[in-house]
Amino acid sequence: MAPTEDSEFAGLKPIDRTHDDPFVQRGDDSTTVSLGAVTFDVARIGDRARVLFPFLTPGLSFEHFALAPQHEVREGLANPFSHDARPDAGVRRPLVLSDGALQSLIDQSWSRRDRWRAFQPIAKLADHYNADIGKLPTVLHAYLEQNGTQPYVDSTVPDPRVWLQLGLAADHVDWVGFISRYASEHPSTRATTELLFLLDNVAQGSLDTLLSLMDIDPKEDLRSTRDANGHAYDLIVDIRRYYKAELARKGLTSADALRTHYDAARLAILTGILRTTPNGYRASDARFLIGTIYWRQQKPSDAVAAWRDMTIDPSDRFVTAYSGIVTAIRDAAGPHGQNLDARQIRRIMEYEHGRWVSLASDRLRHFGYRFDTF
């Protein structure tokens, strides 16, 4: 039997639709909420309230992301309606772009609030050009490096940040569906590897948004929303109640437990990259991220096991950080990194975080934003 996925949202496990809609019925005046000069699409968030956090519920159907080498996939009865049944696109011509045109494309696809919409020109290129040769993998790499997860900081009130993050979360199922379709059509290609790194990035953004949602007290923190649109306020209260119940049902009653749940999903993605990426393409980046997850979980032996096989590739996204780790492991005594200098690793992690903040700050200023503007 073909692996199951939801009938509406590709890449997700089937959604249980047997229960009544747990969310408040919204009137015509609840379609948007305006906070200062910014207006947020409340209706879209409400329509996708059940799938705002797909890594939590219903969960990803990882079988549809081609995370196993093709020779490991057992032959069986094919589902004619699955993504795998679509024609092979390996004969597509390579994408040709000058460096200036590539950067212009990346800049055009930058957005603070509507990232999925802004990504569409790149998505169209992915559907028309070769997944392995040419500039398509470079475009996807540059998109994540320059336009990936952005810092969001409250200004005077938390309402705009909360609504912005929920708006981005409403698009996560679109990212998941696009990546699952593309990966199943183009398994073990460089473009798919880049998109799987993007999926890992989506998981990190999803966790940040869910933690933020659980951390707010609507009565105290969302007064501006309540004053601007009572229906929108009721919706966010219901969303928060729904996911709090989901977390309790799954036994994820602490922030650490929730992080561990998301870590498991990220590890599935990243280890899948190691199994399927062609000719070791960006394998060291995947090993770096796997090791950082284990290091944060205080599993240094597992972290060193992931890091030990890293080899330096100047084109990798995390090459500066993982080069330092390679040196630290080489200088440490003990076969499992028992004497690895934890302070040195911590400095490397802090440097990498600072590099991301600096790049994000530069990009925000380039487009006229700050961390606290939306």
Secondary structure, DSSP 8 states (H G I E B T S, - for coil): ------SSSTTB-----SS---S----GGGSEEEETTEEEEHHHHHHTGGGSSTTTTT-B-GGGGT-S-GGGS------TTSGGGS---TT---B---HHHHHHHHHHT--SS-HHHHTHHHHHHHTTS-SSSBSHHHHHHHHHHHHS------SS-SHHHHHHHHHHHHTHHHHHHHHHHHHHHSTT-HHHHHHHHHHHHHHHHHHHHHHHHHH--HHHH-HHHHHH-HHHHHHHHHHHHHHHHHHHHTT--SHHHHHHHHHHHHHHHHHHHHHHSGGGTTHHHHHHHHHHHHHHTT-HHHHHHHHTT----TTSTTHHHHHHHHHHHHHS-STT-TT--HHHHHHHHHHHHHHHHHHHHHHHHHTT--TT--
